[in-house]
Amino acid sequence: MRDMEERKEGFQEAEMTEETATETIAGDEQAEGAGAEETAEETVEETVEDAADEAEEAQDAGEESKAEKKVFKKKAKADKKQDAMKEKIDELEDKVKRQMAEFDNFRKRTDKEKTMMFETGAKSVIEKILPVIDNFERGFAAVTADAKTPFEEGMEMVYKQLMTELEKMEVKPIPAVGEEFDPNFHNAVMQVESEEFEPGTVAQELMKGYTYRDTVVRYSMVAVVSE
């Protein structure tokens, strides 16, 4: 009888141990399931966060790209405007340079024309004065040095004053007698024999010639020694 009770108690303990094990396994399975669910949730959250970060980064990159494009467009527009201004400045500078060159040429041409007009007018006046000088010299040639009257002395003073003023204007007589004949200054009207001068030399001056600023106003009329 006692043995039966002990066996009964043994069966009861075994059943209790089995129930305890079952409960333990169920608890472990529940714990594992809960842990898996938590891990899955964490993974989903991380994925969502990563996607949000990527979307935010993409949005930032898009905004930066738009900003860069906007800056590039502004720079291109500014460069184009600057190129247009530079081209306009170059055009104006070229125009000013051409106008200055034209004005300089006009000034030089005008100065040359004025000089030529002055030279022509001066030569014309000098040509009209030269016959007066010739008459003075012819009159002095007929007067003897010992018999000069006050009038003749006064005329000589006027002649010297006239020649001084002409010399200041760079009017000079052309050297003739004793000089080698030069067709650029002398006009030979006759040939003569001479023992004093070499052939081709001016032996006599028939009419005095003059230059004005190295330009011949009147050629000397001369007689040249024949060869």
C-alpha positions as a LaTeX table, in Angstrom:
\begin{tabular}{lrrr}
\hline
Residue & $x$ (\AA) & $y$ (\AA) & $z$ (\AA) \\
\hline
Met1 & 0.00 & 0.00 & 0.00 \\
Arg2 & 2.77 & 2.29 & 0.83 \\
Asp3 & 4.54 & 1.44 & $-2.32$ \\
Met4 & 1.55 & 2.47 & $-4.32$ \\
Glu5 & 1.40 & 5.81 & $-2.57$ \\
Glu6 & 5.07 & 6.41 & $-3.26$ \\
Arg7 & 4.60 & 5.59 & $-6.93$ \\
Lys8 & 1.59 & 7.90 & $-7.05$ \\
Glu9 & 3.61 & 10.68 & $-5.52$ \\
Gly10 & 6.38 & 10.00 & $-8.03$ \\
Phe11 & 3.97 & 10.29 & $-10.93$ \\
Gln12 & 2.60 & 13.53 & $-9.53$ \\
Glu13 & 6.11 & 14.99 & $-9.19$ \\
Ala14 & 6.96 & 13.93 & $-12.73$ \\
Glu15 & 3.80 & 15.59 & $-14.05$ \\
Met16 & 4.61 & 18.73 & $-12.15$ \\
Thr17 & 8.19 & 18.72 & $-13.48$ \\
Glu18 & 6.85 & 18.25 & $-17.04$ \\
Glu19 & 4.40 & 21.10 & $-16.60$ \\
Thr20 & 7.16 & 23.30 & $-15.19$ \\
Ala21 & 9.41 & 22.46 & $-18.15$ \\
Thr22 & 6.59 & 23.17 & $-20.58$ \\
Glu23 & 5.90 & 26.49 & $-18.95$ \\
Thr24 & 9.61 & 27.31 & $-19.00$ \\
Ile25 & 9.88 & 26.44 & $-22.69$ \\
Ala26 & 6.77 & 28.45 & $-23.47$ \\
Gly27 & 8.17 & 31.37 & $-21.52$ \\
Asp28 & 11.43 & 31.14 & $-23.36$ \\
Glu29 & 9.63 & 30.96 & $-26.69$ \\
Gln30 & 7.56 & 33.98 & $-25.76$ \\
Ala31 & 10.68 & 35.83 & $-24.68$ \\
Glu32 & 12.45 & 34.93 & $-27.89$ \\
Gly33 & 9.42 & 36.02 & $-29.93$ \\
Ala34 & 9.26 & 39.30 & $-28.11$ \\
Gly35 & 13.00 & 39.83 & $-28.66$ \\
Ala36 & 12.64 & 39.08 & $-32.38$ \\
Glu37 & 9.73 & 41.49 & $-32.64$ \\
Glu38 & 11.75 & 44.19 & $-30.88$ \\
Thr39 & 14.75 & 43.55 & $-33.19$ \\
Ala40 & 12.51 & 43.74 & $-36.26$ \\
Glu41 & 10.98 & 46.96 & $-35.04$ \\
Glu42 & 14.43 & 48.42 & $-34.40$ \\
Thr43 & 15.54 & 47.36 & $-37.89$ \\
Val44 & 12.48 & 48.97 & $-39.47$ \\
Glu45 & 13.03 & 52.13 & $-37.46$ \\
Glu46 & 16.69 & 52.23 & $-38.51$ \\
Thr47 & 15.71 & 51.66 & $-42.15$ \\
Val48 & 13.14 & 54.42 & $-41.97$ \\
Glu49 & 15.64 & 56.74 & $-40.33$ \\
Asp50 & 18.26 & 55.89 & $-42.96$ \\
Ala51 & 15.75 & 56.51 & $-45.73$ \\
Ala52 & 14.77 & 59.82 & $-44.15$ \\
Asp53 & 18.42 & 60.79 & $-43.85$ \\
Glu54 & 19.04 & 59.85 & $-47.46$ \\
Ala55 & 15.97 & 61.79 & $-48.57$ \\
Glu56 & 17.11 & 64.78 & $-46.53$ \\
Glu57 & 20.61 & 64.52 & $-48.00$ \\
Ala58 & 19.16 & 64.24 & $-51.49$ \\
Gln59 & 16.98 & 67.29 & $-50.84$ \\
Asp60 & 20.00 & 69.21 & $-49.54$ \\
Ala61 & 22.02 & 68.12 & $-52.56$ \\
Gly62 & 19.20 & 69.24 & $-54.85$ \\
Glu63 & 19.01 & 72.59 & $-53.11$ \\
Glu64 & 22.81 & 72.96 & $-53.34$ \\
Ser65 & 22.65 & 72.03 & $-57.03$ \\
Lys66 & 19.94 & 74.63 & $-57.62$ \\
Ala67 & 21.97 & 77.20 & $-55.72$ \\
Glu68 & 25.07 & 76.33 & $-57.77$ \\
Lys69 & 23.10 & 76.61 & $-61.01$ \\
Lys70 & 21.72 & 79.95 & $-59.89$ \\
Val71 & 25.21 & 81.22 & $-59.01$ \\
Phe72 & 26.55 & 79.92 & $-62.34$ \\
Lys73 & 23.78 & 81.68 & $-64.26$ \\
Lys74 & 24.45 & 84.92 & $-62.38$ \\
Lys75 & 28.18 & 84.60 & $-63.07$ \\
Ala76 & 27.58 & 83.85 & $-66.75$ \\
Lys77 & 25.25 & 86.85 & $-67.00$ \\
Ala78 & 27.80 & 89.09 & $-65.24$ \\
Asp79 & 30.61 & 87.82 & $-67.50$ \\
Lys80 & 28.51 & 88.47 & $-70.57$ \\
Lys81 & 27.70 & 91.99 & $-69.37$ \\
Gln82 & 31.35 & 92.62 & $-68.57$ \\
Asp83 & 32.43 & 91.37 & $-72.02$ \\
Ala84 & 29.88 & 93.68 & $-73.64$ \\
Met85 & 31.15 & 96.63 & $-71.59$ \\
Lys86 & 34.77 & 95.80 & $-72.46$ \\
Glu87 & 33.89 & 95.57 & $-76.14$ \\
Lys88 & 32.12 & 98.94 & $-75.92$ \\
Ile89 & 35.11 & 100.49 & $-74.13$ \\
Asp90 & 37.52 & 99.11 & $-76.73$ \\
Glu91 & 35.31 & 100.50 & $-79.49$ \\
Leu92 & 35.22 & 103.95 & $-77.85$ \\
Glu93 & 38.98 & 103.92 & $-77.27$ \\
Asp94 & 39.59 & 103.01 & $-80.90$ \\
Lys95 & 37.24 & 105.79 & $-82.01$ \\
Val96 & 39.02 & 108.33 & $-79.78$ \\
Lys97 & 42.43 & 107.22 & $-81.07$ \\
Arg98 & 41.28 & 107.56 & $-84.67$ \\
Gln99 & 39.82 & 111.00 & $-84.00$ \\
Met100 & 43.02 & 112.09 & $-82.25$ \\
Ala101 & 45.10 & 110.81 & $-85.19$ \\
Glu102 & 42.83 & 112.64 & $-87.64$ \\
Phe103 & 43.07 & 115.83 & $-85.57$ \\
Asp104 & 46.86 & 115.51 & $-85.37$ \\
Asn105 & 47.06 & 115.07 & $-89.15$ \\
Phe106 & 44.74 & 118.05 & $-89.60$ \\
Arg107 & 46.87 & 120.16 & $-87.26$ \\
Lys108 & 50.08 & 119.20 & $-89.07$ \\
Arg109 & 48.49 & 119.86 & $-92.45$ \\
Thr110 & 47.15 & 123.21 & $-91.25$ \\
Asp111 & 50.52 & 124.21 & $-89.80$ \\
Lys112 & 52.22 & 123.24 & $-93.04$ \\
Glu113 & 49.70 & 125.23 & $-95.08$ \\
Lys114 & 50.13 & 128.25 & $-92.79$ \\
Thr115 & 53.90 & 128.01 & $-93.10$ \\
Met116 & 53.66 & 127.72 & $-96.87$ \\
Met117 & 51.30 & 130.71 & $-97.03$ \\
Phe118 & 53.63 & 132.75 & $-94.82$ \\
Glu119 & 56.67 & 131.71 & $-96.87$ \\
Thr120 & 54.87 & 132.60 & $-100.09$ \\
Gly121 & 53.77 & 135.98 & $-98.73$ \\
Ala122 & 57.23 & 136.74 & $-97.33$ \\
Lys123 & 58.94 & 135.78 & $-100.60$ \\
Ser124 & 56.52 & 137.98 & $-102.51$ \\
Val125 & 57.32 & 140.98 & $-100.29$ \\
Ile126 & 61.07 & 140.32 & $-100.47$ \\
Glu127 & 60.97 & 140.07 & $-104.26$ \\
Lys128 & 59.35 & 143.53 & $-104.37$ \\
Ile129 & 61.96 & 144.98 & $-101.99$ \\
Leu130 & 65.00 & 143.62 & $-103.90$ \\
Pro131 & 64.73 & 146.14 & $-106.81$ \\
Val132 & 64.80 & 148.94 & $-104.23$ \\
Ile133 & 68.01 & 147.51 & $-102.81$ \\
Asp134 & 69.42 & 147.27 & $-106.33$ \\
Asn135 & 68.72 & 150.97 & $-106.86$ \\
Phe136 & 70.39 & 151.85 & $-103.58$ \\
Glu137 & 73.52 & 149.93 & $-104.62$ \\
Arg138 & 73.59 & 151.49 & $-108.09$ \\
Gly139 & 73.35 & 154.94 & $-106.54$ \\
Phe140 & 76.17 & 154.19 & $-104.08$ \\
Ala141 & 78.34 & 152.93 & $-106.94$ \\
Ala142 & 78.06 & 156.34 & $-108.66$ \\
Val143 & 79.10 & 158.25 & $-105.55$ \\
Thr144 & 82.74 & 158.82 & $-104.75$ \\
Ala145 & 83.86 & 158.15 & $-101.21$ \\
Asp146 & 85.48 & 161.58 & $-100.84$ \\
Ala147 & 82.46 & 163.58 & $-101.96$ \\
Lys148 & 79.61 & 162.21 & $-99.83$ \\
Thr149 & 76.93 & 164.69 & $-98.95$ \\
Pro150 & 74.81 & 164.50 & $-95.79$ \\
Phe151 & 71.94 & 163.29 & $-97.97$ \\
Glu152 & 74.09 & 160.46 & $-99.38$ \\
Glu153 & 75.22 & 159.51 & $-95.88$ \\
Gly154 & 71.62 & 159.49 & $-94.74$ \\
Met155 & 70.63 & 157.22 & $-97.65$ \\
Glu156 & 73.49 & 154.88 & $-96.78$ \\
Met157 & 72.22 & 154.65 & $-93.22$ \\
Val158 & 68.73 & 153.81 & $-94.50$ \\
Tyr159 & 70.24 & 151.14 & $-96.77$ \\
Lys160 & 72.18 & 149.56 & $-93.89$ \\
Gln161 & 69.09 & 149.55 & $-91.70$ \\
Leu162 & 67.08 & 147.88 & $-94.46$ \\
Met163 & 69.75 & 145.22 & $-94.97$ \\
Thr164 & 69.92 & 144.59 & $-91.21$ \\
Glu165 & 66.16 & 143.97 & $-91.03$ \\
Leu166 & 66.31 & 141.66 & $-94.03$ \\
Glu167 & 69.14 & 139.74 & $-92.42$ \\
Lys168 & 67.01 & 139.29 & $-89.30$ \\
Met169 & 64.36 & 137.77 & $-91.58$ \\
Glu170 & 67.08 & 135.36 & $-92.82$ \\
Val171 & 67.36 & 137.08 & $-96.20$ \\
Lys172 & 70.96 & 136.72 & $-97.34$ \\
Pro173 & 72.86 & 137.58 & $-100.54$ \\
Ile174 & 74.17 & 134.66 & $-102.58$ \\
Pro175 & 77.98 & 134.54 & $-102.81$ \\
Ala176 & 78.97 & 134.88 & $-106.46$ \\
Val177 & 82.33 & 136.32 & $-107.58$ \\
Gly178 & 85.15 & 133.84 & $-107.07$ \\
Glu179 & 82.71 & 130.97 & $-106.34$ \\
Glu180 & 82.38 & 127.88 & $-108.50$ \\
Phe181 & 79.37 & 128.13 & $-110.73$ \\
Asp182 & 76.34 & 126.42 & $-109.13$ \\
Pro183 & 73.15 & 126.21 & $-111.20$ \\
Asn184 & 71.16 & 125.92 & $-107.96$ \\
Phe185 & 72.08 & 129.55 & $-107.12$ \\
His186 & 73.58 & 131.13 & $-110.23$ \\
Asn187 & 72.12 & 132.04 & $-113.58$ \\
Ala188 & 74.91 & 132.28 & $-116.16$ \\
Val189 & 74.08 & 134.80 & $-118.86$ \\
Met190 & 77.52 & 135.04 & $-120.47$ \\
Gln191 & 81.03 & 133.58 & $-120.56$ \\
Val192 & 84.21 & 135.61 & $-120.25$ \\
Glu193 & 87.95 & 135.13 & $-120.44$ \\
Ser194 & 89.85 & 135.63 & $-117.22$ \\
Glu195 & 93.40 & 135.20 & $-116.03$ \\
Glu196 & 92.38 & 135.72 & $-112.43$ \\
Phe197 & 89.81 & 132.91 & $-112.05$ \\
Glu198 & 89.77 & 129.26 & $-113.04$ \\
Pro199 & 87.41 & 128.02 & $-115.76$ \\
Gly200 & 83.89 & 127.41 & $-114.43$ \\
Thr201 & 84.27 & 130.13 & $-111.81$ \\
Val202 & 82.00 & 133.15 & $-111.50$ \\
Ala203 & 84.06 & 136.13 & $-112.67$ \\
Gln204 & 81.40 & 138.85 & $-112.56$ \\
Glu205 & 78.08 & 139.47 & $-110.80$ \\
Leu206 & 75.62 & 141.32 & $-112.99$ \\
Met207 & 72.72 & 141.20 & $-110.54$ \\
Lys208 & 72.89 & 140.09 & $-106.94$ \\
Gly209 & 70.85 & 137.05 & $-105.91$ \\
Tyr210 & 69.24 & 136.39 & $-102.54$ \\
Thr211 & 68.00 & 133.45 & $-100.46$ \\
Tyr212 & 65.22 & 133.38 & $-97.88$ \\
Arg213 & 65.63 & 130.65 & $-95.26$ \\
Asp214 & 67.83 & 128.64 & $-97.63$ \\
Thr215 & 65.31 & 129.04 & $-100.45$ \\
Val216 & 66.32 & 131.02 & $-103.53$ \\
Val217 & 64.27 & 134.18 & $-103.89$ \\
Arg218 & 66.24 & 135.47 & $-106.86$ \\
Tyr219 & 69.10 & 133.76 & $-108.72$ \\
Ser220 & 72.36 & 135.62 & $-109.15$ \\
Met221 & 72.87 & 136.79 & $-112.71$ \\
Val222 & 76.57 & 136.09 & $-113.41$ \\
Ala223 & 79.30 & 135.82 & $-116.01$ \\
Val224 & 81.29 & 132.56 & $-115.89$ \\
Val225 & 84.90 & 132.00 & $-116.96$ \\
Ser226 & 84.91 & 129.93 & $-120.11$ \\
Glu227 & 86.85 & 126.68 & $-120.24$ \\
\hline
\end{tabular}
